[in-house]
């Protein structure tokens, strides 16, 4: 070991492809599982949340309009970069979660990302349909992304849980605003650094750190958010968030009580929750 | 040439088998409800058709418990193939009694007999027929090998397609293995109660389907009942939001089919005569009481005058009047309250400076009627361009470029349906892809089929009805 003084990273927000500090100027200390200081993270505000929604909306036409093949390649590229940062993620997950299983968690997270990357160009075949209507019409149904999704990321699982909620949303063509685990936000910021250097366009994923209970109500009530993923919502405000979401008839991804076992094989339900079905009709005749 | 006077072709109202009183249907029996009875009115004549008993909170409780018993003891345990046969029976019985149902529907709702006869009733039968076949094939629907039902479904439906909406709700719920408590709309309870009779004739086990007439308070009681596992609502966005808010934190699965303000886009290369027929169908079908009605016509500027001339000419030929006359094109507005809402929004259109044209068609003195109306020079900021009128009133806006058409079409918090009129195939697919709406009709409008998923984007609701996608609403997946 040399005596060199290491260069510590400043952890910031990720909005529209850039890394701003919180406009509020606030930060909060992030500790490891034993209470030791790790870093100061930006404490995102209502205005940061609005900026993030704006960035996600702006990115939506491009990302949802990209070909499924293109989205698949872009997402697979993210997995390649995750692999390159493996050691950093292992260290951060270990520090954040106080686990010795950091390596297997990071491996699972990368593999999950690859699983969803492979879904982009299967979604339409699996969820779509040709409808055999009783008349001289050709009718088909295609799945389409629901729009901007606000995600309250899992509080416990700082990387595998995060990947398990974000990857299905963007694989399906949505853009999102993610509120990272309040006490374990560092892997989320590092993931956003990966996204920033990948080919994922700025604004497709926006990451806020801070107090979940402070930021979430603004996202739940925001009229330009189409769906709300409550996976990491504090139990005490869950019903309030659902009430606020009703104001613009948002789709809800409720999750159950407590955090799921993220190590379990995923299924398609998280993609289905952020997909709309569009049915198109045209007459047939000469 | 001599003048041919108009000759009505009335359907006989005796066919409806109208009874003086109807009762609610709980646990396989027709029973007196303990709510205040309501009088259902023929909106075309304002005469009282029948007295209908309504549910009190304790009746709702009784019905939900009956549905729970039927679910636990019978329906959830029954093999899908057996459930299927009950649902097939219901489909057949609707077909057998279709003429009776059509006449009764037109009396109670005010819609023209040709629509209840050719659309509402056949589509209702088709939904039961389609979903019956799913009951023993759910493992192939893409929700895993053995998807489970949710339990008791509380369903609240609107007055615009009373029987058809009941079918859209009940058929998939039963096919997936749920039991049902359904509340028909206050102003149109009759055909749902005949459907209850059909359930009896089909020997459906008691409690599998329960029908509780009443007003909004009964619906509220039902969706909030702790014994209900799933809530399905079709109605206004306003009430949909109230329900979603009320159910916050309850964990109940919800589907919402809410309002709309659909754009019907006519490009300069559209087949104009065909487009005119489609526009008329889009907004005057069912008096415009259609959540997916094409209520905002977007016309490319270069053809706007020609199209509007043709449209006004065609609309002036629509006959307004007796819903039992087979020649009637536009029937009665469903209620006085709805008529007043339409009048209020039309007055707002006048006040905000849109140009109103009203069909010169004769309108009956009695009953709730509104002559087909077309507003031109409509701006996006006007209420008649933003709010759902739910009546025979069309708002016409213009555009210059396809991009502008798409931007205007999507400039709404709703997103239920859209129409596209052009002869150019690539333009259809281009525009269809850009519509933020759940149903897109190209060179046609207002087509419905049980195999084709229906439902909205954004504030038009969530969840789908019909097709494989529609099964998700009633499965624990």
Interface residues (C-beta under 8 A of the other chain):
Chain A: X126 X127 X129 X131 X132 X133 X134 X135 X137 X139 X141 X146 X147 X223 X226 X238 X239 X240 X241 X242 X243 X245 X246 X247 X248 X249 X251 X254 X267 X269 X272 X276 X277 X278 X279 X280 X281 X282 X283
Chain B: X126 X142 X144 X237 X240 X241 X244 X245 X247 X248 X249 X251 X256 X258 X413 X428 X432 X435 X436 X437 X438 X439 X440 X441 X442 X443 X444 X447 X449 X451 X452 X453 X454 X455 X457 X458 X459 X460 X461 X462 X464 X467 X468 X469 X472 X477
